[in-house]
């Protein structure tokens, strides 16, 4: 097993104002060439996790505990400037909405070239040639002409390809994709996912893919981390998440997917709502909604318990429910 | 490739500058305003060639002459040709307006951008601007000009101090909106420095309202120059500006109204032109107006 490229250990992020925690005790590791999916519903802390790794937490939030290592280097002790220098070069991020994530008044080619010149020290001519080649690689038709386009002149799929190009221009080793296909049509989604997977294999990229779409998880991830209310509920190889989910929350999530076959019943949903920040239950955060909850679930948050190789769930009843 | 890509090809990359120019040229008030401003500009630039007389030449024999075929706009109490003085006055008035636009554009933008982008500085800077804006602009300019003394440069400084706070507020408002947009976060995720983000990504997107504001500043400066001259703290005589020609004619309003009427008309044409130009720019550059 190769050494992990990204290692997050016991991460805790809290509101700077009240100290209420947004994410707690989140640990994960990611190897070069591996795709880790992070799933969870809105407010589960997926995006906060991504921003923390990038060192881009908004002012209102602060990392209160835990370590983040990239290629063996501790990031949390870096100065803001040194962390900034890592961004783009060692790690990059693509965003959900490719329309708003591109500067509307700059030609897209220029936006790619800017990264190449600033982060890779290329000359303008080299950057132009490299940008054309990259556009070709991400299958943008007529790349030379597309370089001169403005974001609003491109379709959503094309814009996301441009975003991917910009993120990969400086050849980072870690790519964080925050819901990269959510804003796209289903057919385009598949193309973008294929492209991401190909690029990843080609470059040995570590990909941290944040999504709430289980279909996306099934499509391209190797392993999955399920977040619930800021804590890790389950971490498992992607296949096992679907075949042998161990945590009641994961099971409930899978059960609420619409079935493609069979009679069309009402969609199954999980009763209740995610507890709000600052009003977390003292025990397992899923316990109030869990149909398997027992006494101990209410008193202390359960630790991750291994239930198979590389598979663990934070549930005291992992063994018995199996 | 897919249908998406094929459809995409029907869309040739655009030339935004040319498109904007084409839209401006189709806008009536921009064209009329631009035409008026252009005429004033040409007159100011070619003043030495087109003025029939030396604007400073005294001629006792032709004092307070009404407009005729030799002195089209009449003469003042020193016998100076009003037409020549208005033509040369356009030069000084435009220099004052233009320099005020440059200074306000530079400092107002800088102050507004810093206040809007770097949060902790926002309150101290903008409260200071509010304090400056609490004074009527003309009173502020008058005070500064009176303290510094009457000269073209001091008038420019005074007008810049009077107009910069409002410009800063406009820039700050734009920056506050733009800094929260996702592409700014995306630039940060690529390791761009804060200064770079502000200059290359935020300010460029804030240019539209700034350009519109600056055309109005130009008009305000020309009007304010006239007002300051009238009170006696404008550009010092004998060099003509729109304002001090009018100020000179003040005592002869009844016997020689042409001394004040013609530079007054010149101010009207210039300011009207600039305002129409600004309206046109606003209509075209305002993102809400775009289809």
Interface residues (C-beta under 8 A of the other chain):
Chain A: X54 X56 X59 X84 X85 X86 X87 X88 X89 X92 X93 X95 X97 X100 X101 X102 X103 X104 X105 X106 X107 X114 X115 X118 X119 X139 X141 X142 X145 X146 X148 X149 X150 X153 X154 X155 X157 X158 X163 X166 X167 X170 X187 X188 X191
Chain B: X1 X2 X4 X5 X7 X8 X9 X11 X12 X13 X14 X16 X119 X181 X182 X183 X185 X186 X187 X188 X189 X190 X191 X192 X193 X196 X200 X201 X204 X205
